[in-house]
Amino acid sequence: MYIKKILVIIALLGLVGLAGFSYYIYNVIFSSNTAFSEDTVDVYIPTGASYQDVREELYPYIDDRQEFDLVAEKKGYVTNIKAGRFILKKGMSNNDIINTLRSTNEPVWVTFNNQERLEDLAGRVAGQIEADSLALLKVMRDSAFLKQYEFNKHNALGMYVPNKYQFYWNTSAEEFRERMRTEYNRFWTSERLKKAEEIGLSPHEVMVLASIVQKETAKVDERKKVAGVYMNRIKKGWKLEADPTVIYALKDNLNNFDTIIKRVLYKDLTIDSPYNTYKNIDLPPGPITMPDISSIDAVLNYENHDFFYFVADVKNFGYHKFAKTLAQHNANKREYVRWINEQRINR
């Protein structure tokens, strides 16, 4: 009887110990293990990351690191790491965190506009996804890719239609480029292609002219009118004589696009460059900036009118004065030149 009591006591102690151990394990797996006060934090796991890399990224947000490592190992996460952006919520357990890291890669919004060159675009995008600017620029300039899809080094910027897009943060440079080619094809609907054909321009030419319109006016409600001026000139076989193309040519020749040029001088109009529309009757070989969709559609739906000239309106800043005749334009121009001289803007 005495031995039986001892065995019962041992069994009961074992059950208590097992219950205690089970409770401990339950807490390790399912109790809160976050160490941040915000509602959520974003965690970025790079492609090819080791578990040590993950630990360095996660540890600032984890309360008990040893318990997290234990659960991560038991759930097989240490050998099955996924790259991406993951959102941790305050109060998550180790189990919740690991499940999130394994299966809920959250997309990011990527936005870009008004970039003057592929270099600028690559830098802008690199700040929003994992791919770095050098990798992005390399694939953007890839000659085989450009040739396959009828682009070249001059007009390649036109393939990237500015907008707001969702990407996974761990998108590669090649994946970004392919997605943007798809978006370009999606943008050029049958309706837009038909309008381009009707006005006698290819999609590439529309993008170039839209980039000039973009640089000429920041006022969206004026862009169709400006586009109409240039289309009138094209129909007449005139040179476009667009100052923004001269500014681009100057920067291109200097190989310095950080140069600030507020005033185009008469001597600048003689610069030898395919972008200088004061010397060349043809459109520039590529966009001088990334045009907004509003500028592209302004060209495709340009305003029909009899204006051939325009100059900045010094009494309504941001807008322009339009003229049908050179005499009227020269009068408007004198007013502008007088104003700009008063501002002492020499360059």
Secondary structure, 3 states (H helix, E strand, C coil): CHHHHHHHHHHHHHHHHHHHHHHHHHHHHHCECECCCCCEEEEEECCCCCHHHHHHHHHHHECCHHHHHHHHHHCCHHHCCCCEEEEEECCCEHHHHHHHHHHCCCEEEEEECCCCCHHHHHHHHHCCCCCCHHHHHHHHCCHHHHHHCCCCCCCHHHHCCCEEEEEECCCCHHHHHHHHHHHHHHHCCHHHHHHHHHCCCCHHHHHHHHHHHHHHCCCHHHHHHHHHHHHHHHHHCCCCCCHHHHHHHHHHHHCCCCCCCCCCCHHHHHCCCCCCCCCCCCCCCCCCCCCCHHHHHHHHCCCCCCCCEEEECCCCCCCEEEECCHHHHHHHHHHHHHHHHHCCCCC
